[in-house]
Amino acid sequence: NGPALSDALNARKIPGVRFYPVTFTPTAAKFPNELCQGVFIVITNRTEVRAARLGAELASALLKMSPASFSMDVNLKLIGSPADIARLKSGDDPASIAASWSAAEARWRLLRAKYLLY
């Protein structure tokens, strides 16, 4: 349900992004030639976007809205550690989960800075 998913995600007020419902018909993958619904993500402020939090928010919303069809375990590599999946499954706030990664993210940003060309 694209409209409900976009409403739920917009209600989370995730920094730097806005969601719009969309319908589309894939030509390949799991649902070829079937009308599907989803969300279109618009980046409104790229300096505010935190991809890891965005991923946690998306996973949490999909799990709440479609628990039978969205498998956290199948998506382990996309979501993160088994501990993070357990937290999402138990209903922990995705913003809090992402905030718990801030120290590791800060270390990563320092490490990568010396490799940036511009």
VOMARPA-224106 format. One record per residue: residue number from 1; residue in three letters; x, y, z of N, C-alpha, C in turn. Coordinates in nm, 3 decimals, padded with zeros to 5 digits, m for minus. Example, Ala and Ser with C-alpha at 12.3 -4.5 7.8 and 13.67 -1.06 7.14 Angstrom:
// VOMARPA-224106
+-----+------+---------+---------+---------+---------+---------+---------+---------+---------+---------+
!  nr ! rest !     n_u !     n_v !     n_w !    ca_u !    ca_v !    ca_w !     c_u !     c_v !     c_w !
+-----+------+---------+---------+---------+---------+---------+---------+---------+---------+---------+
!   1 !  ALA !  01.319 ! m00.569 !  00.780 !  01.230 ! m00.450 !  00.780 !  01.320 ! m00.330 !  00.780 !
!   2 !  SER !  01.285 ! m00.225 !  00.708 !  01.367 ! m00.106 !  00.714 !  01.290 !  00.003 !  00.787 !
+-----+------+---------+---------+---------+---------+---------+---------+---------+---------+---------+
END
This chain:
// VOMARPA-224106
+-----+------+---------+---------+---------+---------+---------+---------+---------+---------+---------+
!  nr ! rest !     n_u !     n_v !     n_w !    ca_u !    ca_v !    ca_w !     c_u !     c_v !     c_w !
+-----+------+---------+---------+---------+---------+---------+---------+---------+---------+---------+
!   1 !  ASN !  00.085 ! m00.117 !  00.000 !  00.000 !  00.000 !  00.000 !  00.090 !  00.124 !  00.000 !
!   2 !  GLY !  00.118 !  00.176 ! m00.119 !  00.207 !  00.291 ! m00.133 !  00.165 !  00.414 ! m00.056 !
!   3 !  PRO !  00.037 !  00.454 ! m00.065 ! m00.005 !  00.573 !  00.011 !  00.013 !  00.558 !  00.162 !
!   4 !  ALA ! m00.023 !  00.442 !  00.216 ! m00.008 !  00.421 !  00.361 !  00.139 !  00.418 !  00.401 !
!   5 !  LEU !  00.224 !  00.356 !  00.318 !  00.367 !  00.352 !  00.347 !  00.427 !  00.491 !  00.343 !
!   6 !  SER !  00.393 !  00.570 !  00.242 !  00.448 !  00.706 !  00.235 !  00.399 !  00.791 !  00.352 !
!   7 !  ASP !  00.272 !  00.775 !  00.390 !  00.220 !  00.850 !  00.505 !  00.295 !  00.812 !  00.633 !
!   8 !  ALA !  00.316 !  00.681 !  00.653 !  00.385 !  00.635 !  00.774 !  00.528 !  00.686 !  00.778 !
!   9 !  LEU !  00.597 !  00.680 !  00.665 !  00.736 !  00.726 !  00.661 !  00.746 !  00.878 !  00.676 !
!  10 !  ASN !  00.657 !  00.952 !  00.612 !  00.659 !  01.098 !  00.628 !  00.627 !  01.139 !  00.771 !
!  11 !  ALA !  00.543 !  01.062 !  00.838 !  00.510 !  01.092 !  00.978 !  00.632 !  01.078 !  01.069 !
!  12 !  ARG !  00.730 !  00.999 !  01.027 !  00.853 !  00.980 !  01.105 !  00.945 !  01.102 !  01.098 !
!  13 !  LYS !  00.920 !  01.191 !  01.003 !  01.000 !  01.314 !  00.987 !  01.150 !  01.281 !  00.980 !
!  14 !  ILE !  01.183 !  01.193 !  00.888 !  01.322 !  01.151 !  00.868 !  01.397 !  01.267 !  00.801 !
!  15 !  PRO !  01.504 !  01.315 !  00.862 !  01.575 !  01.431 !  00.808 !  01.625 !  01.411 !  00.664 !
!  16 !  GLY !  01.597 !  01.511 !  00.581 !  01.653 !  01.514 !  00.447 !  01.578 !  01.440 !  00.339 !
!  17 !  VAL !  01.465 !  01.376 !  00.374 !  01.391 !  01.301 !  00.273 !  01.240 !  01.323 !  00.284 !
!  18 !  ARG !  01.173 !  01.298 !  00.174 !  01.027 !  01.303 !  00.168 !  00.984 !  01.184 !  00.084 !
!  19 !  PHE !  00.869 !  01.126 !  00.114 !  00.820 !  01.007 !  00.045 !  00.690 !  01.036 ! m00.028 !
!  20 !  TYR !  00.677 !  00.979 ! m00.147 !  00.557 !  00.994 ! m00.227 !  00.514 !  00.855 ! m00.275 !
!  21 !  PRO !  00.382 !  00.828 ! m00.272 !  00.336 !  00.697 ! m00.319 !  00.356 !  00.685 ! m00.470 !
!  22 !  VAL !  00.383 !  00.562 ! m00.514 !  00.405 !  00.538 ! m00.656 !  00.352 !  00.399 ! m00.691 !
!  23 !  THR !  00.302 !  00.385 ! m00.813 !  00.267 !  00.254 ! m00.866 !  00.356 !  00.228 ! m00.986 !
!  24 !  PHE !  00.392 !  00.103 ! m01.005 !  00.481 !  00.067 ! m01.115 !  00.459 ! m00.080 ! m01.151 !
!  25 !  THR !  00.505 ! m00.116 ! m01.270 !  00.495 ! m00.254 ! m01.317 !  00.634 ! m00.303 ! m01.353 !
!  26 !  PRO !  00.695 ! m00.384 ! m01.268 !  00.829 ! m00.436 ! m01.299 !  00.824 ! m00.528 ! m01.422 !
!  27 !  THR !  00.933 ! m00.531 ! m01.494 !  00.942 ! m00.621 ! m01.609 !  01.025 ! m00.744 ! m01.577 !
!  28 !  ALA !  01.087 ! m00.747 ! m01.462 !  01.169 ! m00.861 ! m01.422 !  01.159 ! m00.876 ! m01.270 !
!  29 !  ALA !  01.245 ! m00.957 ! m01.215 !  01.256 ! m00.981 ! m01.072 !  01.137 ! m01.061 ! m01.020 !
!  30 !  LYS !  01.098 ! m01.034 ! m00.897 !  01.001 ! m01.118 ! m00.828 !  00.857 ! m01.102 ! m00.878 !
!  31 !  PHE !  00.821 ! m00.983 ! m00.925 !  00.682 ! m00.958 ! m00.964 !  00.672 ! m00.904 ! m01.107 !
!  32 !  PRO !  00.722 ! m00.978 ! m01.207 !  00.719 ! m00.926 ! m01.344 !  00.576 ! m00.907 ! m01.394 !
!  33 !  ASN !  00.553 ! m00.792 ! m01.457 !  00.425 ! m00.758 ! m01.520 !  00.308 ! m00.751 ! m01.422 !
!  34 !  GLU !  00.337 ! m00.733 ! m01.294 !  00.232 ! m00.714 ! m01.193 !  00.235 ! m00.569 ! m01.145 !
!  35 !  LEU !  00.117 ! m00.510 ! m01.131 !  00.109 ! m00.374 ! m01.078 !  00.150 ! m00.375 ! m00.931 !
!  36 !  CYS !  00.249 ! m00.297 ! m00.896 !  00.301 ! m00.291 ! m00.759 !  00.291 ! m00.149 ! m00.706 !
!  37 !  GLN !  00.292 ! m00.136 ! m00.575 !  00.292 ! m00.006 ! m00.510 !  00.417 !  00.006 ! m00.425 !
!  38 !  GLY !  00.460 !  00.129 ! m00.407 !  00.576 !  00.155 ! m00.323 !  00.587 !  00.302 ! m00.294 !
!  39 !  VAL !  00.707 !  00.346 ! m00.267 !  00.731 !  00.488 ! m00.241 !  00.846 !  00.538 ! m00.327 !
!  40 !  PHE !  00.836 !  00.662 ! m00.365 !  00.942 !  00.734 ! m00.434 !  01.008 !  00.821 ! m00.329 !
!  41 !  ILE !  01.138 !  00.810 ! m00.315 !  01.210 !  00.886 ! m00.212 !  01.274 !  01.007 ! m00.277 !
!  42 !  VAL !  01.240 !  01.125 ! m00.227 !  01.299 !  01.249 ! m00.275 !  01.393 !  01.301 ! m00.168 !
!  43 !  ILE !  01.516 !  01.326 ! m00.207 !  01.612 !  01.386 ! m00.113 !  01.589 !  01.536 ! m00.114 !
!  44 !  THR !  01.553 !  01.589 !  00.002 !  01.524 !  01.732 !  00.014 !  01.643 !  01.810 !  00.067 !
!  45 !  ASN !  01.733 !  01.741 !  00.136 !  01.853 !  01.805 !  00.188 !  01.960 !  01.698 !  00.203 !
!  46 !  ARG !  02.051 !  01.691 !  00.108 !  02.146 !  01.580 !  00.106 !  02.243 !  01.582 !  00.224 !
!  47 !  THR !  02.265 !  01.697 !  00.285 !  02.356 !  01.700 !  00.400 !  02.291 !  01.641 !  00.526 !
!  48 !  GLU !  02.159 !  01.634 !  00.528 !  02.088 !  01.579 !  00.644 !  02.060 !  01.430 !  00.632 !
!  49 !  VAL !  02.067 !  01.375 !  00.512 !  02.031 !  01.234 !  00.491 !  02.135 !  01.144 !  00.556 !
!  50 !  ARG !  02.088 !  01.049 !  00.633 !  02.172 !  00.945 !  00.690 !  02.117 !  00.812 !  00.638 !
!  51 !  ALA !  02.191 !  00.754 !  00.543 !  02.143 !  00.634 !  00.474 !  02.112 !  00.519 !  00.569 !
!  52 !  ALA !  02.194 !  00.502 !  00.671 !  02.171 !  00.392 !  00.765 !  02.039 !  00.410 !  00.839 !
!  53 !  ARG !  02.011 !  00.532 !  00.883 !  01.883 !  00.555 !  00.950 !  01.769 !  00.535 !  00.853 !
!  54 !  LEU !  01.785 !  00.585 !  00.731 !  01.680 !  00.569 !  00.630 !  01.650 !  00.421 !  00.610 !
!  55 !  GLY !  01.754 !  00.339 !  00.601 !  01.735 !  00.195 !  00.586 !  01.662 !  00.133 !  00.703 !
!  56 !  ALA !  01.698 !  00.174 !  00.824 !  01.631 !  00.122 !  00.944 !  01.484 !  00.163 !  00.945 !
!  57 !  GLU !  01.457 !  00.286 !  00.906 !  01.318 !  00.335 !  00.902 !  01.237 !  00.258 !  00.799 !
!  58 !  LEU !  01.295 !  00.236 !  00.681 !  01.225 !  00.160 !  00.577 !  01.198 !  00.017 !  00.623 !
!  59 !  ALA !  01.299 ! m00.048 !  00.679 !  01.282 ! m00.185 !  00.725 !  01.174 ! m00.194 !  00.833 !
!  60 !  SER !  01.176 ! m00.101 !  00.926 !  01.078 ! m00.100 !  01.034 !  00.937 ! m00.081 !  00.979 !
!  61 !  ALA !  00.920 !  00.014 !  00.889 !  00.788 !  00.041 !  00.832 !  00.737 ! m00.078 !  00.752 !
!  62 !  LEU !  00.824 ! m00.139 !  00.671 !  00.782 ! m00.255 !  00.592 !  00.747 ! m00.373 !  00.682 !
!  63 !  LEU !  00.822 ! m00.391 !  00.788 !  00.792 ! m00.500 !  00.881 !  00.657 ! m00.479 !  00.948 !
!  64 !  LYS !  00.628 ! m00.356 !  00.989 !  00.500 ! m00.326 !  01.054 !  00.383 ! m00.341 !  00.958 !
!  65 !  MET !  00.402 ! m00.297 !  00.833 !  00.291 ! m00.297 !  00.738 !  00.271 ! m00.431 !  00.667 !
!  66 !  SER !  00.378 ! m00.506 !  00.648 !  00.370 ! m00.632 !  00.572 !  00.455 ! m00.741 !  00.638 !
!  67 !  PRO !  00.424 ! m00.777 !  00.761 !  00.509 ! m00.874 !  00.831 !  00.515 ! m01.010 !  00.761 !
!  68 !  ALA !  00.411 ! m01.047 !  00.689 !  00.410 ! m01.177 !  00.622 !  00.496 ! m01.179 !  00.496 !
!  69 !  SER !  00.513 ! m01.063 !  00.433 !  00.586 ! m01.063 !  00.305 !  00.724 ! m00.998 !  00.312 !
!  70 !  PHE !  00.757 ! m00.932 !  00.423 !  00.889 ! m00.871 !  00.436 !  00.970 ! m00.950 !  00.537 !
!  71 !  SER !  01.073 ! m01.017 !  00.490 !  01.156 ! m01.100 !  00.577 !  01.282 ! m01.026 !  00.619 !
!  72 !  MET !  01.293 ! m00.996 !  00.746 !  01.412 ! m00.930 !  00.797 !  01.533 ! m01.022 !  00.783 !
!  73 !  ASP !  01.515 ! m01.150 !  00.808 !  01.627 ! m01.244 !  00.804 !  01.684 ! m01.259 !  00.663 !
!  74 !  VAL !  01.598 ! m01.262 !  00.562 !  01.643 ! m01.271 !  00.424 !  01.723 ! m01.147 !  00.386 !
!  75 !  ASN !  01.688 ! m01.034 !  00.444 !  01.752 ! m00.907 !  00.412 !  01.863 ! m00.870 !  00.510 !
!  76 !  LEU !  01.920 ! m00.967 !  00.578 !  02.023 ! m00.941 !  00.679 !  02.137 ! m00.855 !  00.626 !
!  77 !  LYS !  02.187 ! m00.885 !  00.507 !  02.300 ! m00.810 !  00.453 !  02.263 ! m00.664 !  00.425 !
!  78 !  LEU !  02.138 ! m00.639 !  00.397 !  02.095 ! m00.501 !  00.372 !  02.066 ! m00.426 !  00.500 !
!  79 !  ILE !  02.024 ! m00.496 !  00.601 !  01.978 ! m00.431 !  00.724 !  02.088 ! m00.412 !  00.826 !
!  80 !  GLY !  02.173 ! m00.512 !  00.843 !  02.279 ! m00.498 !  00.942 !  02.300 ! m00.625 !  01.020 !
!  81 !  SER !  02.328 ! m00.610 !  01.145 !  02.361 ! m00.724 !  01.229 !  02.235 ! m00.797 !  01.278 !
!  82 !  PRO !  02.250 ! m00.922 !  01.320 !  02.137 ! m00.993 !  01.380 !  02.080 ! m00.919 !  01.502 !
!  83 !  ALA !  02.166 ! m00.851 !  01.577 !  02.118 ! m00.775 !  01.694 !  02.027 ! m00.660 !  01.651 !
!  84 !  ASP !  02.063 ! m00.593 !  01.541 !  01.979 ! m00.484 !  01.491 !  01.846 ! m00.537 !  01.440 !
!  85 !  ILE !  01.849 ! m00.651 !  01.374 !  01.725 ! m00.713 !  01.326 !  01.636 ! m00.749 !  01.445 !
!  86 !  ALA !  01.694 ! m00.804 !  01.549 !  01.617 ! m00.839 !  01.668 !  01.552 ! m00.715 !  01.728 !
!  87 !  ARG !  01.625 ! m00.605 !  01.731 !  01.569 ! m00.480 !  01.785 !  01.453 ! m00.430 !  01.698 !
!  88 !  LEU !  01.469 ! m00.436 !  01.565 !  01.360 ! m00.394 !  01.477 !  01.239 ! m00.485 !  01.494 !
!  89 !  LYS !  01.261 ! m00.615 !  01.502 !  01.151 ! m00.710 !  01.520 !  01.078 ! m00.687 !  01.651 !
!  90 !  SER !  01.151 ! m00.646 !  01.754 !  01.087 ! m00.625 !  01.884 !  01.016 ! m00.490 !  01.893 !
!  91 !  GLY !  01.027 ! m00.410 !  01.786 !  00.955 ! m00.283 !  01.783 !  01.033 ! m00.164 !  01.834 !
!  92 !  ASP !  01.164 ! m00.179 !  01.855 !  01.245 ! m00.064 !  01.897 !  01.236 !  00.048 !  01.793 !
!  93 !  ASP !  01.247 !  00.169 !  01.838 !  01.240 !  00.286 !  01.749 !  01.360 !  00.285 !  01.654 !
!  94 !  PRO !  01.336 !  00.290 !  01.522 !  01.447 !  00.287 !  01.428 !  01.543 !  00.405 !  01.442 !
!  95 !  ALA !  01.493 !  00.520 !  01.484 !  01.582 !  00.635 !  01.506 !  01.678 !  00.607 !  01.621 !
!  96 !  SER !  01.630 !  00.540 !  01.725 !  01.716 !  00.504 !  01.839 !  01.819 !  00.399 !  01.798 !
!  97 !  ILE !  01.777 !  00.306 !  01.716 !  01.871 !  00.204 !  01.667 !  01.982 !  00.271 !  01.587 !
!  98 !  ALA !  01.943 !  00.360 !  01.496 !  02.043 !  00.430 !  01.414 !  02.132 !  00.518 !  01.501 !
!  99 !  ALA !  02.076 !  00.580 !  01.604 !  02.157 !  00.664 !  01.693 !  02.263 !  00.581 !  01.766 !
! 100 !  SER !  02.233 !  00.455 !  01.790 !  02.331 !  00.370 !  01.858 !  02.453 !  00.341 !  01.770 !
! 101 !  TRP !  02.443 !  00.370 !  01.642 !  02.555 !  00.350 !  01.550 !  02.642 !  00.474 !  01.537 !
! 102 !  SER !  02.609 !  00.584 !  01.603 !  02.676 !  00.712 !  01.578 !  02.826 !  00.709 !  01.607 !
! 103 !  ALA !  02.870 !  00.642 !  01.711 !  03.014 !  00.637 !  01.741 !  03.090 !  00.563 !  01.632 !
! 104 !  ALA !  03.036 !  00.451 !  01.587 !  03.100 !  00.375 !  01.478 !  03.100 !  00.456 !  01.349 !
! 105 !  GLU !  02.991 !  00.527 !  01.324 !  02.984 !  00.611 !  01.204 !  03.087 !  00.723 !  01.210 !
! 106 !  ALA !  03.104 !  00.784 !  01.325 !  03.203 !  00.891 !  01.340 !  03.344 !  00.839 !  01.313 !
! 107 !  ARG !  03.375 !  00.720 !  01.363 !  03.507 !  00.660 !  01.336 !  03.525 !  00.633 !  01.187 !
! 108 !  TRP !  03.421 !  00.584 !  01.123 !  03.426 !  00.557 !  00.979 !  03.448 !  00.686 !  00.900 !
! 109 !  ARG !  03.378 !  00.792 !  00.937 !  03.394 !  00.920 !  00.866 !  03.538 !  00.972 !  00.878 !
! 110 !  LEU !  03.598 !  00.958 !  00.995 !  03.738 !  00.999 !  01.012 !  03.832 !  00.914 !  00.926 !
! 111 !  LEU !  03.808 !  00.786 !  00.924 !  03.892 !  00.695 !  00.845 !  03.881 !  00.725 !  00.696 !
! 112 !  ARG !  03.761 !  00.747 !  00.647 !  03.742 !  00.769 !  00.504 !  03.788 !  00.906 !  00.459 !
! 113 !  ALA !  03.794 !  01.003 !  00.549 !  03.827 !  01.141 !  00.512 !  03.960 !  01.151 !  00.439 !
! 114 !  LYS !  04.058 !  01.073 !  00.480 !  04.190 !  01.081 !  00.416 !  04.190 !  01.025 !  00.274 !
! 115 !  TYR !  04.085 !  00.954 !  00.237 !  04.078 !  00.896 !  00.103 !  03.992 !  00.978 !  00.006 !
! 116 !  LEU !  03.922 !  01.077 !  00.058 !  03.837 !  01.159 ! m00.029 !  03.923 !  01.248 ! m00.118 !
! 117 !  LEU !  03.888 !  01.254 ! m00.244 !  03.963 !  01.337 ! m00.338 !  03.912 !  01.480 ! m00.342 !
! 118 !  TYR !  03.788 !  01.500 ! m00.306 !  03.729 !  01.635 ! m00.308 !  03.619 !  01.645 ! m00.207 !
+-----+------+---------+---------+---------+---------+---------+---------+---------+---------+---------+
END
